């Protein structure tokens, strides 16, 4: 039996397939990358977390 490499597959509800593109200046990108790095995460994860918190706040109003 050949062992598969890589992480195990996620259940259908956990798979992320959508993307959002945002244009930023070099300075904005540096600030975003710095914030993500300071929290020990990727830019993608950091941005998703920040956007989801903002979306939840906006929909509570």
Backbone bond lengths (Angstrom), bond angles and torsions (degrees), N, CA, C in turn:
res aa  C-N    CA-C-N  psi(-1)  N-CA   C-N-CA  omega(-1)  CA-C   N-CA-C  phi
1 X - - - 1.452 - - 1.530 109.60 -
2 X 1.318 116.53 129.44 1.457 121.80 179.89 1.525 108.73 -89.96
3 X 1.335 115.41 128.06 1.462 119.34 178.87 1.520 109.65 -79.12
4 X 1.336 115.58 139.37 1.459 120.26 177.14 1.520 109.33 -79.76
5 X 1.310 116.02 147.90 1.456 121.51 179.03 1.516 109.67 -99.38
6 X 1.316 115.61 157.15 1.455 120.69 175.38 1.520 112.61 93.50
7 X 1.304 113.94 -178.86 1.463 120.97 -178.65 1.523 110.43 -73.56
8 X 1.331 116.20 152.43 1.467 118.41 177.04 1.523 110.94 -66.96
9 X 1.321 116.44 153.34 1.461 120.81 -179.62 1.520 110.03 -68.72
10 X 1.331 115.34 144.47 1.460 121.40 178.52 1.521 109.90 -87.01
11 X 1.344 116.16 154.88 1.467 119.28 174.74 1.527 110.16 -62.87
12 X 1.329 118.64 154.81 1.468 121.64 -176.67 1.535 114.87 -51.23
13 X 1.310 118.80 -36.65 1.463 121.01 -178.71 1.515 114.50 -72.35
14 X 1.325 117.45 -14.23 1.458 121.45 -177.83 1.525 113.49 -103.00
15 X 1.314 117.68 -8.67 1.461 121.47 -178.18 1.525 109.20 -75.86
16 X 1.332 116.02 127.53 1.463 120.88 179.30 1.523 108.80 -98.57
17 X 1.326 116.20 118.53 1.462 120.16 -178.01 1.523 112.62 -118.18
18 X 1.326 118.57 -16.98 1.460 121.52 -177.65 1.520 111.75 -84.00
19 X 1.328 114.94 153.68 1.461 120.39 176.35 1.520 109.39 -132.72
20 X 1.325 115.00 153.00 1.463 122.18 174.55 1.523 106.05 -129.98
21 X 1.315 116.28 127.99 1.462 120.12 177.50 1.524 108.40 -103.62
22 X 1.324 115.65 134.01 1.460 121.60 179.99 1.522 108.02 -130.18
23 X 1.308 116.19 128.44 1.467 119.88 176.82 1.528 108.78 -85.43
24 X 1.321 116.08 132.41 1.459 121.90 179.67 1.527 109.01 -136.83
25 X 1.322 115.39 158.27 1.461 119.94 174.66 1.523 108.52 -77.02
26 X 1.321 116.12 168.53 1.465 119.73 177.10 1.523 110.45 -59.36
27 X 1.327 116.59 -40.62 1.463 120.83 179.69 1.518 112.40 -65.05
28 X 1.330 116.45 -40.89 1.467 120.32 178.00 1.525 110.51 -64.71
29 X 1.321 115.96 -41.75 1.471 119.70 179.52 1.523 110.66 -63.11
30 X 1.320 116.73 -42.41 1.465 120.39 178.50 1.526 110.70 -61.53
31 X 1.338 117.05 -42.04 1.463 120.93 179.42 1.527 110.90 -64.65
32 X 1.325 116.62 -41.72 1.468 121.37 179.59 1.527 110.12 -65.74
33 X 1.324 116.94 -45.94 1.464 120.52 179.00 1.525 110.95 -62.15
34 X 1.333 116.71 -39.73 1.461 121.15 178.85 1.524 111.15 -64.11
35 X 1.332 116.45 -42.75 1.468 120.59 179.14 1.522 110.62 -63.18
36 X 1.317 116.84 -43.74 1.466 120.68 179.90 1.524 110.68 -64.32
37 X 1.317 116.34 -45.23 1.459 121.04 -179.84 1.523 111.22 -62.45
38 X 1.334 116.79 -41.28 1.464 120.07 -178.92 1.523 111.78 -64.91
39 X 1.327 116.89 -23.54 1.465 120.75 177.61 1.531 111.71 -97.40
40 X 1.320 116.34 4.49 1.458 120.84 176.23 1.517 113.96 68.62
41 X 1.329 117.05 35.40 1.456 120.42 -178.31 1.521 110.18 -136.29
42 X 1.313 116.26 176.31 1.461 120.94 177.92 1.524 109.76 -83.73
43 X 1.316 116.19 161.38 1.464 120.73 176.36 1.524 109.81 -60.50
44 X 1.312 117.25 -41.94 1.459 121.19 -178.98 1.527 111.36 -60.97
45 X 1.331 116.97 -48.90 1.471 121.22 -179.59 1.521 110.36 -64.63
46 X 1.328 116.63 -43.94 1.461 121.12 -179.66 1.530 110.22 -60.87
47 X 1.329 116.91 -48.09 1.467 121.08 -178.83 1.525 110.98 -63.29
48 X 1.317 117.33 -41.47 1.463 120.78 179.18 1.526 110.45 -62.34
49 X 1.328 117.25 -44.77 1.465 120.98 178.82 1.526 111.51 -61.12
50 X 1.334 117.02 -46.08 1.468 121.56 -179.47 1.524 110.66 -64.28
51 X 1.323 117.15 -44.67 1.465 120.62 -179.67 1.523 112.09 -65.94
52 X 1.322 117.76 -38.86 1.467 120.11 179.04 1.524 111.43 -66.70
53 X 1.341 117.89 -39.30 1.474 120.10 176.15 1.521 110.19 -62.40
54 X 1.327 117.44 -43.66 1.464 121.59 179.49 1.524 110.93 -64.70
55 X 1.316 117.49 -40.51 1.465 121.25 179.85 1.525 110.75 -64.54
56 X 1.324 117.32 -41.39 1.466 120.74 179.03 1.521 111.14 -65.26
57 X 1.347 117.01 -41.35 1.474 120.29 177.25 1.518 110.59 -63.40
58 X 1.316 116.94 -42.63 1.467 121.54 -176.77 1.523 111.84 -66.80
59 X 1.318 117.66 -33.10 1.462 119.78 -178.03 1.524 112.68 -84.74
60 X 1.325 118.46 -11.02 1.466 121.62 177.29 1.522 112.03 -78.88
61 X 1.317 117.31 -17.52 1.469 121.33 -175.48 1.483 112.45 -74.29
